[in-house]
Amino acid sequence: VWPYNVKKNPFNLARTGWWTGFPALRPFMYAGKLLPIDAHEIFALSAPRPFLNIQALNDWGFGLEDEQLTRMIWENLTYNVKKIYALYGAEHKFENIVHLEGHSFLEKQREQAYSFIDKFLLAPK
């Protein structure tokens, strides 16, 4: 089970309004098919570059009552993306931070993001 295939509103990923996601996925959605690609595969494309994802478990149509499902999904994603990063000896360069603060970027998440950026942009080469 992966994040994109369990969205309560998968069309949000392929919308064409003010924020464009993956419009090429719309035909799969209209046909009622599972998507041919998912978040872990997209995230893994960035390996071995540093990648930080900060994800609310109660965002994109999921509530606090869905935490057990969403936490399992994002932990599974983290595990699988880190396996790809490990092939490059770069497992430490992928972080997936989850929280229950809804669609926000509060001080705690900002501090985590700045720390990640400092670790990879300010590190001696």
N, C-alpha and C positions, 0 to 999 in steps of 0.2 A: 504494500500500500504506500503510495507516494502522494505528496501534497497536491499536485495539480489534478490528479484523478479523483480526489475526494472533496474538492471544493464544492460548497453549497451552490455557488453560482460560477461555474467554470467559464461562462461567457465573459466574465470580468477579465480573464486573462487575454482574451482576444478582441477586446473592445476596440472600436475605431474612433471614439470620441476625443475628448480633450487629452486623454492619456492613452497612448497606443501600446498595446502589449504584444501579443503574438497573433496578428490577424490571419496568418497562414493556418492556424489551428481551427478556425471557424468551421470549415467543411467537416472536420471530424466531429465537432460538437453538434452541428446540425444533423449529422447522420447517426448520432447517439453512440459513437465509437469512443473507445478509450483513446487518449492522446498518444501519439507516437513517440513523444519525448517528454521527459519530466524534469522537475527541478534538480534532482541530483545529477542528471546528465548535463544539464546546462551549467551548473556550478562547477562540475569537474572539468569543463572545458578551460577553465582559468588556470588549472594546474600547470606549472608549479608556482605561479605568481601568488602573492598574498591576497587573500580574499576573506573579508569579514561580512557575515550576514547577521543582521539583528532582526529577529522575527518575533512579533507578538503572537502568542498562542491563541489569543482571543481577538483576532483580526480577520478580515476578509470573510465575514459572515459566520464566524465561529464565536461562541460565547464562552464564558468561564466554565459552563457545564460540559463543554467539549474538551476540556484540558487533557483528560486522560488520552483521548484519541490524538489530539494535535501534538502533545508532547512526544508520544510514541513515534509519530510520523517524522517529526523533525529530528529526533534522536537517531532514527534509522537513516535519515538523509545524512546527518553528520557522520555517522559510522561509514557509510558507503563512499562519501566524497573523500574522507580521510584515507580510505584504502587507495584511492586513485592518487592522492597526493603522496602517499607513502611510496608509491612506485618511483617517484622522483626524489625521494629522501626529503620531502618537504611537508610532511604531515603537520608540523607546527605552524605552517603558513595558512592553514584554513581554520577559521573559527566560526561557529554558529552559536550565537547568543540568543536564547529565548527568554521571554518575559511575559507577564500577565498585565501589562499596562495599556493594552489596546493600541490603536493606531497613534503612536506617539514616539517621541525621541527625547525622553526626559534626561535629567542630569546624570543619572546612573549610566544610561546607555551612551550618552555623550562622552563620559569619562572612559568607558570601555572602548569606544571608537577612537578617541584621541590616543589612548595608550597603545592600541593596535597600530595606528598610523605612526606614532613615535618609534615603536619597536622596529618597524620595517623601513621607514623613510629616514630616520635619524641614526640608524645603526651604522657603525663603521663598515666600510665595504672591503 
